[in-house]
Amino acid sequence: MLLFSESSHAELVVIANPHSGIDKLSKDEVINLYMGRTRKLANGMNAMPIDLNSSENEKAQFYALLVGKEVAEINSYWARLRFSGQGSPPAQAESMEEVLRIVAENKAAIGYVDKKKLDKRVRLIYVFD
């Protein structure tokens, strides 16, 4: 059961800082960064994935598209990793505007936003099929 309705369906895309040296990522690379399996970007920088707050519908949509899981499953996954000392979840942003600002200000940051919110401060690096 997916927690987002078609009416709230955003066209989510993954973005990076235009000065990061990242032109595009594969779905597997995005999964690895957001699930903590990879901590570095291809350019060698420590990755800084930015996630939306759990209350945002787009977060549920993002993880459904990315790994076919609900936010509760993702939270449980991170709780296990955190407890075992194997990692910590992506930084949280309160809104897509905050994601855009953080990515624009940090070369190592990646995030996801509605495609309609893209602007020249960020670079589009992945589009869901």
Disulfide bonds with the S-S distance in Angstrom:
none
